[in-house]
Amino acid sequence: MTAQQTTAEVAAEIFATEIAAALNGEHRLAGLFVVPEAETLRLVAVLAGGRQLRTITTRLPHGTSAYPSVTALVPGADWYEREIHDLYGIEATGHPDLDPLVLPLRSGAPAPRPGSGDAVPPLTPSIDPLPALVTGEGLFTIPYGPVRSGVFESIEYVVETPGEDIPRVRTRVHYKHRGVEAAFVGRSVEDGVLLAERIEGVATVAHATGYCEALERLAETEVPIGAQLIRVLHAELERIANHLDSTSRHTEAAGQAVAYSRLTRHKERIMRLRAQLCGSRFGRGVVVPGGVGGPPLIGVAEFQSALGAIERDLRMDFRLLMTTPSFLDRLRGTGVLPLPLVTAHGALGPVGRGSGLEEDVRVSRPYGGYRHLGLAAPSRQAGDALARQHVRNEEIWASFHLIGQVVDELDSRGGSGSDRWAAPLEVQSGETLGWAEAPQGEVLYLLSLENGVLLRAKPRSASFHNLGLFTAAFPKDITTDFAFIEASFGLSIAGAAG
Amino acid sequence: MPWITRGVRDGVVTSHYPRRPDGYGATFRAAIAVRSPGRDALGSDPPLDSVAVLCPTRAISIESGEVRVDRGRCITCGRCVNLRPDIFAFDADIEVAEHRTDLLVAPEIREEPADLAALRDDLIRRVRALRRSIHIRHVDCGSDGTEEWEIAALTNPVYDIQRLGVFFTASPRHADLLLVTGAGSSGMLGPLQRTYEAMPAPKVVVAVGSDATAGGLFAGGYATRGGIAHEIAVDVFVPGSPPSPFSILHGILLAIGLLPARSAER
């Protein structure tokens, strides 16, 4: 185990101040979750910093309906407390805005409380228009979504604008809330990984890895090195595909028809290569508890030649794209997120790294195959959409490099044998954390098991964490910048809606 | 200027499907097939009924010795293939779409239900007015995000759906065909209904993915409805988790009666 984990339990009254004190500029809040227990509800704050994860917990007796809010001291806790309010009916006293986020219940309807053992009848959300928060002459509200123009996931952006500037955007993600946390409860660990793959399907491999890492940490299973490397191989292909998706959306919004067409074709080639390797275009079935589903389905030579051709074409097209003024002009200065803001929020992935943060858990808390591979996390200072694009570009080249290392290593090991692909996993009881760096940023899994059955599983996607920053991304931007800012965040709504 | 030469650099990369089968379709796992539904296999290790219980979406049924996989519920995780490769296998045939969920079973029901021909005739009559210009509107009702990628892929130069006279449109008022993804999240049922109602007649609906067909792993949860067929009338179901762009394209063509004769016979 490379990362140590320390836990402290405190009284509810000092929960917020303890977290704020522990953050102290060196840690970030990585999540705030609820674990129901027999007599109490346990609140778990996960803090990340350096090579460490820390947890601070507090127990609320059943029947408690409120606790002092963390958000007032730690802004990054905002969405977590709103989510807890929706799913567990517990109020964070002093929270600035407890609007429903993932599940707007009708008044009087019971909260689903995943993991509590309660049977939950089908719930019908109440969808009322939001009251305008910004008022003034000529200001109006554009509810954009949930059905938007184009093939997009469902989300509503409530844009308050006098016509061009965007003083405020609110995000409503609850339309596609699927109740994923409840879906885990009572499942076997083998079923759990299938759910993890579908929490945020475009980051299937990262989610399955985060989930399995948690199990393997609890069971103290050593994953065979070959399997660790294959996980890296698929995770990096997934990163390339996602970054190409985000880049192609930029080109589409900028009206770069040829670039869009070229990039979507290259992305398709990556997806096909993934399917050739494992039978699934999204890497489904690759990561299983204890290892991987099996060896790659195509040979090294065939893979290398296909990947090499894609990399060559991509480098050529990116060279041209990143010198095309009509493209760069739309990204430069768009959606600026200043460093103090992303630091306070603990922003993840390219959104954080585009504004000067350097956190990449493949580097800071390396897991699996990344412990054996050299990697540096690219970072940029400007904080605009262009900086995020630069970070993604460099990550694409770093991913190609990592894949090259992995393939050489796998090739030199040679041989086969099923024992190399998955280690037996003795499932136990207990609570555990796992993580992985998805293309969107850090994925975190909190699992609680009893005799191999999931009592509670809390997936936390980077999309959920980062989408909370979206409202702050329009300081000087106008409505026509919207598509660029959205694409530069590169998030999945499924991962945010739960 | 440099982009102009870049645009023609690689020549034509577009698939000929459905006019000709596309070789690529054979390299991924589109569905689960049942190899030998005979009685002889029953009882060997592990017993088939235990494999059926282990199926995470209860897609396997055994009735009087006949093994069947309900592809509408199946999420192609391949657990059954790992446990009993003598019975189950991955199927690379991308043409998995059907008009009704009861037809999504493998092995195929040999005798076509009598009312299916009437259903198909009715659909063809409805879409005839659309001719060869079809506009699509997509609505996400709780997908995992992968179906959106695969639908969007249809506009890339490899699938180039426009070559078939099929276009995506922003407004439901211009749309002839509704593509619905996701397990039917309660929050989207209202917007789905309103989108459907905003479409002019004649209109057809295609459910994309096993989640949209039967709810997948999220069936029975508090926030989903086990697929979207309870909410609006669906004309074609495309199973898969997610279905590949080819499978989605096949489903769209099946819905608008544009499949070449050979494919339509299946």
Interface residues (C-beta under 8 A of the other chain):
Chain A: L103 P112 V120 P121 P122 L123 T124 P125 I127 P146 V147 S149 G150 V151 F152 E153 S154 H174 Y175 K176 H177 R178 G179 V180 A182 A183 E190 D191 L194 L195 R198 I199 E200 G201 V202 T204 D245 Q256 V258 A259 S261 R262 T264 R265 K267 E268 M271 R272 A275 Q276 G279 S280 R281 F282 R284 G285 G293 D317 L320 T324 S492 I493 A494 G495 A497
Chain B: P2 W3 I4 R6 G7 D10 V13 Y24 T27 F28 R29 P56 I75 T76 C77 G78 R79 F90 H138 V139 D140 C141 G142 S143 D144 G145 T146 E147 E148 W149 E150 I151 A152 A153 T155 N156 P157 V158 F168 A170 S171 P172 G182 A183 S185 S186 G187 M188 G190 P191 T195 G216 L217 F218 G221 Y222 A223 T224 R225 S241 P242 S244
